[in-house]
Amino acid sequence: MSKTTKGAGSGKPAEVMQRHEQRRITLTLNGRARSGHCEPRELLSDFLRHELGATGTHVGCEHGVCGACTVRVDGVAARSCLMLAVQAEHRSIDTVEGLAPAGQLGDLQDAFRRHHALQCGFCTAGILMSCADYLERVPEPSEAQVRDMLSGHLCRCTGYTPIVAAVLDVAAGRARARAADHDATRLEACDA
């Protein structure tokens, strides 16, 4: 049962949820509309795992330090352990499951496999999500830039070197593909 209180400075009533009250949340998860129920204090990481079954999102420190729970919220990497599920209402959430929607490994996942960039795998999903976000914003990073981006993740198994190699491999492959597309477009324009 909800009660209302005056909203801060707005003069309008603000909804206040009571403890143990369930709220239905609707969001877009990996491109599909999904909904579920949560308490007002439930973390997005727990909601994704337990209510929506997106168990690729791992929960490590629950303080935003380790990066294992990283997802993309409206296209931007974010720690799902620092966000309440109710804050995800009507937003787009991408998890590691969305990196391979057709059941095939994406180029980033395949590079991690080829470079042995994972050991136990616990931190891998969060690292993959940060790398996917980063490569969209910085398509041709240097090794130092990749290492700086990865500094927000704790991995106790790999030593990071294979992860850096995998990210740089993907960046180089995507750069070659962009150059080939550019050349093909230029040739088509010349033929027309």
Salt bridges, closest charged atoms under 4 A:
GLU39 OE2 - HIS20 ND1 3.63
GLU39 OE1 - ARG41 NE 3.72
ASP74 OD2 - ARG91 NE 2.94
GLU89 OE2 - HIS90 NE2 3.00
ASP107 OD2 - ARG174 NE 2.77
ASP110 OD1 - ARG113 NH2 2.57
ASP110 OD2 - ARG114 NE 3.03
ASP133 OD2 - ARG137 NH2 3.06
GLU136 OE2 - ARG72 NH1 2.98
GLU140 OE2 - ARG178 NH2 3.20
GLU143 OE2 - ARG147 NE 3.04
ASP169 OD2 - ARG114 NH1 2.74
ASP169 OD2 - HIS115 NE2 2.97
ASP183 OD1 - ARG186 NH1 3.74
